[in-house]
Each structure stands twice: as C-alpha cells, then as structure tokens.
Amino acid sequence: MVDVGKWPLFTLLGAQEVSPNEAIYITQDDEVFVFGLNCSNCLGTGDSQSTMVPKKLDFLRGKKVVSLSYGSGPHVLLAAEGGELFAWGHNGYSQLGNGTTNQGVSPILVSTNLQNKKITQVACGSHHSLALTHDGEVFAWGYNNCGQVGSGATANQPTPRRVTNCLQGKVVMGIACGQTSSMAVLDNGEVFGWGYNGNGQLGVGNNGNQLTPCRLAALQGLCVLQVRLDSSVHYYHLTCLPDRPAVCLGANTYGQLGTGNKSNQLSPVHIMAEKERIVEIAACHSTHTSACKTQSGQVYMWGQCRGQSIVLPHLTHFSCTDDVFACFATPSVMWRLLSMEHDDFLTVAQSLRKEFDSPETADLKFSVDGKYIHVHKAVLKIRCEHFRSMFQSHWTEDMKEVIEIDQFSYPVYRSFLEFLYTDNVDLPPEDAIGLLDLATSYCENRLKRLCQHIIKRGITVENAFSLLSAAVRYDAEDLEEFCFKFCVNHLTAVTQTAAFWQIDGNMLKEFICRASRCGSFKN
C-alpha cells in the first residue's frame, strides 16, 4: 500500500503546508483533480493561478486515465482508455503537438496525424513528447535539438510524426524519454534509442547524437523488459529476463548507476549481480536518484539521496520504490503514475479513535453533567496511571458500571477521555483551563503541556488575565510567564477588561508589583 502522506505536497490535503510542486490525481469516479503551483499553466485549470485547493478538470471528466507523463517545462500528456491523447502546459517548442507554441492553459485533444490511432502510453522529455499506439507505432514531436524526435534532422516538430527508419515494420511495446533522448523497447526485447548521446549512453560506440533510431549494439544478447531513464543526467537502467541481472549505462556523476564509483559508463555494466533478481527499477525527472525492488520485495536506493552520493545500492526499509523518491529525491517527484486502492483496514490508532464513546463495545460509562461518556476499562488502564490505580487497587469505582464525575465539566472530561484514545485535544482556551486543572490533578504531564499550548495559541486581550490566573493556580510556570508578558505588552487594553477587575485582590496586587518591577508604569 502506497502512503501518499510521504509526498510533501499531499500534506496540503490535511494541513496548510506549502510545497513547491504540483499534483494530479484521479478519483475512482474518473474525475481529474489538480493542485499546487501551476508553473507554465501545467495544472490545466484555464488560468495561471496557483491553487492549494484541488480543482477539477471538467474537460477530462469520465476519461479513464491509462498513462500520464510530464516534462521539465512542465508540460503534461495524458492518454485515456478510449485511446485519446490530451496535452497542456508549457508549449514553447510545440511539445503539446497542436502546431503552435502557445501555452496550453487547459487540456487539448491532440489529433493531428493520430486519427484512428489508439494511444496506450505517453512519455515526456524535457521539451519533447512520445506516444505509443495500440499497434506498436511510435509518434514524436516537440523540441528536436539533439534529434530526440527521430526525424533525421534537428528542426523542431510541431505536430505528432511517426518515428520510422529502423522502427519501420517493428512492434514497440514500451517507450521512455530522457531530457533530450528517446528510447523504445520492442516486443522481442530489443532496445532502440535516438537523440542525445554525449555520454555514450546509446551504446553505439561513439558520443555522437543520433538523429534516427538505432539499435543499442552494446545490449546485443539481452532481452530487455523495462527501461528507466533519468531525464536530467543522461543515463538509464534496464531490467532483463529472469536469468540475467540489471544493467546500466551512461552518466554517473552522483553514483546513480550503482557501480561503486562515479565514472561514466560507455558500455553496459551489471549491477547487483550478487543479489537476487531485480523485478523493478526506477529513475525519474529532475533527480539523480535510482531505486530497485527485488523478487522478495526488498527495496534498494542509490545515487543522490538528500544531497549525499550513494555509489552502491543501499538496502532500505521501504516496501516500494515510490517511497524512495518521496523521502530521498530532491525534489520529491514521482517516477510513475501511482494507483491507490481503497482499503478498509484500520490501524490500531484508527481503531481506538473509532471506538471512543461507542456504546456497542464500551464496558464502562462516566456520567458528567447528566451526560454519558462510553469508554473501555482496558484502554484507560493502559493509557492513564490514575485509572490503573482506580481499577487495580480495589477502589469503589472498580465495581461500578457508571462513575459519576462532579468536579469537572462535561466538555473538559470528555476531552480528557478522548485524549486517551487519540493523543489529541480540541478545545477553546477557556475550556483548556479546566482541562489543565484535570491534567494537574491526574498527573498527566503531556496533557498539561498540550493544554498550555492551546492556551498560548488562543490568548487574547479579553481572556489574558483569566488565563494568567489559571496558570498561577495550576503551577504552570512556563504558561504563567507567557501570559504575564502578554498582559504587560498589552497593559492598557488588559486593564480595561472585566476579567482584570474581577480577579482576586492578592493576585491583582502581585501582578501590579511584578509589572512595576518590569518598568511597566514608568513615565
């Protein structure tokens, strides 16, 4: 199960943390939502505004997504189950395939030269695009400075053009893009590449760019199942048939090949040959990070990880390669489209939260202000020393099914019991004073600190003196100092509130003396 909480941007769905990324997600009802910064209109919302609130792309409603990719601009390609191809975002090099260089502020249907073609896979380079059809044909368009479109020239290609030459009559099963290079895997496992070859990564025996597809001669004899290219550093990894280890080729500045050094490789090198079979290998845009998964489920990572160069595959505690890029790649960018399945399984913490105040499973009730709160003795004994003593030391309460509480209010006591189930407190600062009293009485130090935090966060001119009085009464020194400084800094306004004049005389005298010592009454 993939934990999207590991991806910084998705924390926005539950908290207000800004992260410099964009996200696209599709619901079970095939509705497409986007949120984030919106660089080059890559969200496709029809405008250039960023949004931290997910927005629906109505143009794509009901379109079941089968493939999605993004470029460095960024531009976005999306293939739907019906074979349609949609594009939006940066279009400075016609990478959207609509024959113009106008920005794509919302999704457009790419149809030129693709009539009656069913698109099954898409791939984006920095500023060029690839599409694979159901019949195994490859189409390319966009930026072509290194021949990455495969047309035999270096002129940009404004609309989709079929890649032929050495691919003519062959059936392609998979495509991939580097920053300015392209690759295709055939149905028989052969690999063809074209475009940038400055690091010799195309395996043709030289460093010259290739303007048309060429077979990677250095891989002869290998039946390739999977190709992963890093778009920014011009290298790639390949997984092969079960009896052969993975191989890598190309640039290695950050140790991203996993060979134990940082030397570029102009010919294929086996990696993890001594390990068990690799079933999945990953690299992605904008990072120098690599990862793989073995047949038994072990996940390794190497390359640039949080600014450190790891030159040999390092075993992680992750269960999927996606988590490597979420936690260690900079920036955190997904290397593939993730699929999330609904799971009804609840963790222990979630189960406890769900059963709080549940009459169906509770074995004890507290009666507070005439209202019942349903709890479980076992949970209370595990979570609170006060209740452990109550239920194990022959207190009279141990024999009762209903325990009356009269020293605390219902909101305060309910919040306390809920804290024992959830570790959270949600009370206004005025009620948090009562909970602070309870926490002091029950010797719950962590709860006491949480109450102080709530009070500090909710202090105002109107309630400041009441909160100060409570801090003194419950011996909360840190909170007392905080409230005192607030009152002194807002002295004129605080002294005009009802709470100030309703305070105990001794408390008032102590405050005046203390404020005087701080110089609050100097002319």
C-alpha positions in Angstrom: 0.0 0.0 0.0 1.4 3.3 -1.1 1.5 6.0 1.6 0.9 9.4 -0.2 1.5 11.1 3.1 5.2 10.7 2.4 4.9 13.1 -0.5 5.2 16.7 0.8 2.5 18.2 -1.5 -0.2 15.8 -0.4 0.1 17.1 3.2 -1.9 20.0 1.8 -5.0 17.8 1.8 -4.9 17.7 5.6 -2.7 20.6 6.6 -1.6 24.0 5.3 2.0 23.3 4.3 3.1 24.9 1.1 5.4 22.8 -1.1 6.9 23.8 -4.5 5.3 21.1 -6.6 2.1 20.3 -8.5 0.0 17.2 -8.3 -2.6 15.5 -10.4 -4.9 12.8 -9.0 -7.8 10.8 -10.4 -10.7 9.6 -8.3 -12.4 6.2 -8.5 -15.1 8.0 -10.5 -12.5 9.0 -13.1 -12.6 12.7 -12.2 -9.3 14.5 -12.6 -8.2 17.0 -9.9 -5.1 19.2 -9.8 -3.4 21.5 -7.2 -0.1 23.2 -6.5 1.9 26.0 -8.1 0.8 25.9 -11.7 4.1 26.7 -13.5 3.6 27.3 -17.2 -0.1 26.5 -16.8 0.7 22.9 -16.1 -2.4 22.4 -13.9 -4.6 22.9 -16.9 -7.2 24.9 -14.9 -7.7 27.6 -17.7 -5.7 30.2 -15.9 -2.2 30.8 -14.4 -3.2 30.9 -10.8 -1.7 28.6 -8.2 -4.2 26.7 -6.0 -3.7 24.9 -2.7 -7.3 23.6 -3.0 -7.8 20.8 -5.5 -9.6 21.9 -8.7 -11.5 19.6 -11.1 -10.6 19.4 -14.8 -14.1 19.1 -16.2 -12.8 18.6 -19.7 -11.4 15.2 -18.6 -14.5 14.1 -16.7 -15.1 10.4 -17.2 -11.9 9.9 -19.1 -10.2 6.8 -17.6 -6.5 7.5 -17.5 -4.2 4.8 -18.7 -0.9 6.8 -19.0 0.4 10.1 -17.8 3.7 11.9 -18.1 5.2 15.3 -17.6 8.1 17.3 -18.9 10.5 19.8 -17.5 8.6 22.9 -18.7 6.5 21.4 -17.4 4.1 20.1 -20.0 1.7 17.2 -19.4 0.5 14.3 -21.6 -2.4 12.1 -20.7 -3.7 9.0 -22.6 -7.3 7.9 -21.9 -8.7 4.4 -22.1 -10.5 5.2 -25.3 -7.2 6.0 -27.0 -7.5 9.8 -26.9 -4.4 11.9 -26.2 -4.6 15.1 -24.2 -1.9 17.7 -23.5 -1.5 21.0 -21.6 1.1 23.2 -20.0 4.4 24.6 -21.5 4.5 24.7 -25.3 7.5 26.8 -26.2 8.7 24.1 -28.5 5.4 22.7 -29.7 5.6 19.8 -27.3 1.8 19.8 -27.0 1.6 18.8 -30.6 -1.1 21.3 -31.7 1.1 23.0 -34.2 1.6 26.2 -32.2 3.8 27.5 -29.4 1.0 29.0 -27.4 0.8 27.9 -23.7 -1.8 25.2 -23.1 -3.9 26.7 -20.2 -6.3 23.8 -20.3 -6.3 20.2 -21.8 -6.5 20.0 -25.6 -7.2 16.9 -27.7 -4.1 16.1 -29.8 -5.3 14.6 -33.0 -3.1 15.7 -35.9 -1.8 12.5 -37.6 -3.4 10.5 -34.9 -6.8 9.9 -36.4 -8.0 6.3 -35.8 -4.9 5.7 -33.6 -5.4 4.4 -30.1 -2.8 5.8 -27.8 -1.8 3.4 -25.0 1.3 5.1 -23.5 2.9 8.5 -23.3 6.3 9.8 -22.3 7.7 13.3 -21.9 11.3 14.5 -22.3 12.3 18.0 -21.2 10.5 19.6 -24.1 9.6 16.8 -26.5 6.9 14.1 -26.4 6.4 10.5 -27.4 3.2 8.5 -27.8 2.8 4.7 -28.4 -0.2 3.3 -30.2 -2.1 0.1 -29.7 -0.5 -1.2 -32.9 3.1 -0.6 -31.6 3.8 2.6 -33.5 5.7 5.5 -32.0 4.9 9.1 -32.7 7.2 12.0 -31.6 7.0 15.8 -31.6 8.4 19.0 -30.0 12.0 20.1 -29.3 14.5 18.4 -31.5 17.9 20.0 -30.9 19.6 16.6 -30.5 17.5 14.5 -32.8 15.2 13.3 -30.0 12.2 13.3 -32.3 13.9 10.8 -34.6 13.1 12.6 -37.8 16.6 12.6 -39.2 17.0 16.3 -38.7 17.2 18.8 -35.8 14.3 21.0 -36.7 11.5 21.2 -34.1 8.5 19.1 -34.9 5.2 21.0 -34.3 2.8 18.0 -34.6 3.0 14.2 -34.0 5.2 12.5 -36.5 5.6 8.7 -36.8 9.1 7.5 -36.0 10.1 5.1 -38.7 13.6 4.3 -40.1 14.8 1.3 -38.1 11.5 1.0 -36.3 9.6 0.5 -39.6 7.7 -2.7 -39.5 8.6 -3.4 -35.9 6.2 -3.6 -32.9 7.1 -1.4 -30.0 5.9 -2.4 -26.5 7.3 0.4 -24.4 8.7 4.0 -24.6 10.8 6.2 -22.4 12.3 9.7 -22.6 15.4 11.3 -21.3 15.9 15.0 -21.2 16.8 15.1 -24.9 16.7 11.5 -25.9 14.2 8.8 -26.6 14.0 5.0 -26.3 11.8 2.2 -27.4 11.6 -1.4 -26.4 10.4 -3.9 -29.0 8.2 -7.0 -28.4 11.2 -9.2 -28.8 13.2 -7.3 -26.1 15.4 -5.3 -28.4 16.1 -1.7 -27.5 16.4 1.3 -29.8 17.5 4.8 -28.9 17.9 8.2 -30.5 18.7 11.8 -29.6 21.4 12.9 -27.2 24.4 10.6 -26.8 27.0 12.9 -25.2 27.8 10.2 -22.6 27.7 7.3 -25.0 24.6 6.1 -23.3 23.1 4.9 -26.6 25.8 2.2 -26.8 26.6 2.8 -30.5 30.4 3.1 -29.8 30.7 6.9 -30.0 29.5 10.1 -28.4 27.6 11.5 -31.4 23.9 12.3 -31.2 21.6 10.0 -33.2 19.0 11.7 -35.4 17.1 8.4 -36.1 16.5 5.3 -34.0 19.5 3.0 -33.8 19.7 -0.4 -32.1 21.8 -0.4 -28.9 24.5 -2.7 -30.1 26.1 -2.9 -26.7 23.0 -4.6 -25.4 23.0 -7.3 -28.0 22.0 -10.6 -26.5 19.9 -9.1 -23.7 16.2 -9.3 -23.8 15.1 -6.1 -22.1 11.8 -5.9 -20.1 12.0 -2.4 -18.7 13.9 0.8 -19.4 14.1 3.7 -16.9 15.8 6.9 -18.0 16.7 9.9 -15.8 15.9 12.9 -17.9 18.5 15.3 -16.4 21.7 13.3 -16.4 21.5 11.0 -19.4 21.7 7.5 -18.1 19.5 4.5 -18.0 18.8 1.2 -16.2 17.3 -1.9 -17.8 15.8 -5.0 -16.3 16.2 -8.2 -18.3 15.0 -11.7 -18.4 14.9 -13.7 -15.1 18.3 -15.3 -15.6 20.1 -12.0 -16.2 20.9 -9.1 -13.8 20.0 -5.5 -14.4 22.4 -3.4 -16.5 23.2 0.3 -16.5 24.9 2.7 -18.9 25.7 6.4 -19.2 26.5 9.3 -16.9 27.4 8.6 -13.3 28.3 11.9 -11.6 26.3 11.2 -8.5 26.8 7.4 -8.4 23.4 6.9 -9.9 24.5 3.9 -11.8 25.2 2.0 -8.6 28.6 0.7 -9.8 30.5 1.7 -6.7 32.2 4.7 -8.2 31.3 7.9 -10.1 32.8 7.0 -13.5 30.6 7.3 -16.6 29.9 4.0 -18.4 30.0 3.8 -22.2 29.2 0.1 -22.2 26.6 -1.9 -20.2 27.6 -2.7 -16.6 25.8 -5.3 -14.4 24.6 -4.1 -11.1 23.6 -6.1 -8.0 24.7 -9.3 -9.8 25.3 -10.9 -6.5 21.8 -10.1 -5.3 18.5 -11.8 -6.1 16.7 -10.9 -9.3 15.5 -7.3 -9.8 11.9 -7.1 -10.8 11.5 -3.3 -10.9 13.9 -0.4 -11.4 13.3 3.3 -11.3 14.7 6.7 -12.2 12.9 9.9 -12.9 12.8 13.5 -14.0 14.8 16.2 -12.1 16.7 13.8 -9.7 19.8 11.8 -9.8 18.3 9.1 -7.7 17.8 5.4 -8.6 15.9 2.6 -6.9 15.0 -1.0 -7.5 12.9 -3.8 -6.0 14.0 -7.4 -5.8 11.9 -10.5 -6.2 11.5 -10.9 -2.4 10.3 -7.3 -2.1 13.5 -5.7 -0.8 13.9 -2.1 -2.0 17.4 -0.5 -2.7 18.3 3.1 -3.5 21.5 4.8 -4.7 22.6 8.0 -6.4 21.9 11.4 -5.0 19.8 10.9 -1.8 19.2 14.0 0.2 22.3 15.6 -1.1 24.5 12.6 -0.4 26.1 10.5 -3.2 25.4 6.8 -2.6 27.5 4.9 -5.1 26.3 1.3 -4.3 22.8 0.1 -3.9 21.7 0.6 -0.3 19.0 -1.6 1.3 16.1 0.5 2.7 13.2 -0.3 5.0 10.7 0.7 2.3 8.3 -1.7 0.6 8.0 0.1 -2.7 10.4 2.1 -4.9 7.9 5.1 -4.9 8.8 5.8 -1.2 12.4 6.3 -2.1 11.6 9.2 -4.4 9.1 10.6 -1.9 11.6 10.6 1.0 15.0 10.9 -0.5 14.8 12.5 -4.0 15.2 16.3 -4.4 12.7 17.4 -5.4 10.2 14.7 -4.5 8.9 13.7 -7.9 7.0 10.5 -8.8 8.7 8.2 -11.3 5.3 6.7 -12.4 1.6 7.2 -12.1 0.6 5.8 -8.7 -2.6 3.8 -8.1 -4.3 3.9 -4.8 -6.9 1.2 -3.9 -9.5 1.8 -1.2 -8.5 -0.1 1.9 -10.9 -0.7 4.8 -8.1 -1.8 7.1 -7.8 0.3 10.3 -4.6 0.7 12.2 -4.6 0.3 16.0 -4.7 4.0 16.5 -7.5 4.4 14.0 -9.5 1.6 15.7 -9.1 3.2 19.1 -10.2 6.5 17.8 -13.3 4.9 16.2 -14.4 3.1 19.4 -14.2 6.1 21.7 -17.7 6.8 23.2 -19.1 3.8 21.5 -22.0 2.2 23.4 -21.7 -1.0 21.4 -18.3 -2.0 22.7 -17.8 0.0 25.9 -17.8 -1.7 29.3 -17.9 1.5 31.4 -19.8 4.8 31.4 -18.9 8.2 33.0 -21.8 10.4 33.9 -20.9 14.1 33.7 -23.4 16.9 33.9 -26.1 14.3 33.2 -24.5 13.0 30.0 -22.8 9.7 29.4 -19.4 9.0 28.0 -18.7 5.4 27.0 -15.2 4.0 27.4 -13.2 0.8 27.9 -11.6 -0.1 31.2 -8.6 -1.8 29.4 -7.8 1.3 27.4 -8.0 3.6 30.4 -5.7 1.3 32.4 -3.2 1.2 29.6 -3.2 4.9 29.0 -3.5 6.5 32.4 -1.9 5.8 35.8 -4.9 7.4 37.6 -7.2 4.8 36.1 -4.7 2.0 36.5 -4.8 2.6 40.2 -8.6 3.0 40.2 -9.2 -0.3 38.6 -6.4 -2.4 40.2 -6.4 -1.1 43.8 -9.9 -2.0 45.0 -11.4 1.5 44.7 -15.1 1.5 45.0 -15.3 2.8 41.3 -13.8 -0.6 40.2 -17.2 -2.3 40.9 -19.4 0.3 39.2 -20.8 0.3 35.7 -21.4 4.1 35.9 -19.0 6.5 37.5 -20.2 10.0 38.5 -17.9 12.9 37.9 -18.8 16.2 39.5 -15.6 18.1 39.8 -15.1 18.7 36.1 -17.5 19.9 33.3 -18.7 17.6 30.5 -16.6 19.2 27.7 -13.5 19.0 29.9 -13.9 15.4 31.0 -14.9 14.2 27.6 -11.9 15.9 26.0 -9.7 14.2 28.6 -11.0 10.7 27.8 -10.9 11.4 24.1 -7.2 12.4 24.5 -6.5 8.9 26.0 -7.9 7.4 22.8 -6.4 9.8 20.2 -3.5 11.8 21.7 -5.2 14.9 20.5 -7.1 17.8 22.3 -9.5 20.1 20.5 -10.8 22.7 23.0 -11.1 26.5 23.1 -8.6 28.1 25.5 -11.2 28.9 28.1 -12.1 25.2 28.4 -8.5 24.2 28.2 -8.1 25.9 31.6 -10.4 23.3 33.1 -8.5 20.5 31.3 -5.2 21.9 32.7 -6.7 21.6 36.2 -7.6 18.0 35.4 -4.2 17.2 33.9 -2.6 18.6 37.1 -4.9 16.6 39.4 -4.3 13.3 37.4 -0.5 14.0 37.0 -0.8 13.8 33.1 2.2 15.9 32.2 1.9 15.6 28.4 -1.8 16.6 28.5 -0.7 19.5 30.7 1.8 20.7 28.0 -0.9 20.4 25.3 -3.3 22.5 27.3 -0.6 25.2 27.8 0.0 25.2 24.1 -3.7 25.6 23.3 -4.0 28.5 25.9 -0.9 30.3 24.4 -2.3 29.9 20.9 -5.7 31.3 21.9 -4.7 34.1 24.3 -6.5 37.5 23.6 -6.8 40.8 25.5 -10.2 39.7 26.8 -9.1 36.4 28.3 -5.4 37.1 29.1 -5.8 37.9 32.8 -8.1 34.9 33.4 -5.5 32.7 31.7 -2.7 34.2 33.8 -4.7 33.5 37.0 -5.3 29.9 35.9 -1.6 29.4 35.1 -0.7 30.6 38.6 -3.4 28.4 40.2 -2.2 25.3 38.4 1.5 25.9 38.9 2.2 26.1 35.2 5.3 28.3 35.3 6.0 28.5 31.6 2.4 29.4 30.8 2.4 31.9 33.7 5.4 33.7 32.2 3.9 33.7 28.8 0.6 35.2 30.0 2.3 37.7 32.2 4.4 39.1 29.3 1.3 39.2 27.1 -0.6 41.2 29.8 2.4 43.6 30.2 2.7 44.1 26.5 -1.0 44.9 26.2 -1.3 46.6 29.6 -3.7 49.4 28.8 -6.2 47.2 26.9 -6.0 44.3 29.5 -6.6 46.7 32.5 -9.9 47.8 30.8 -11.3 44.2 30.7 -13.9 42.8 33.1 -11.5 39.9 33.8 -8.9 42.2 35.2 -11.2 43.8 37.8 -12.8 40.5 38.8 -9.5 39.0 39.8 -8.6 38.1 43.3 -7.2 41.1 45.3 -4.0 39.3 46.2 -3.5 38.2 42.6 -4.0 41.8 41.5 -1.5 43.2 43.9 1.1 40.6 42.9 0.6 41.4 39.2 0.9 45.2 39.8 4.1 44.7 41.9 5.6 42.4 39.3 4.7 44.7 36.4 6.2 47.6 38.3 9.5 45.8 38.7 9.5 45.3 34.9 9.1 49.1 34.4 5.6 49.0 33.1 4.5 52.1 35.0 7.4 54.4 34.1 6.5 57.8 32.5 
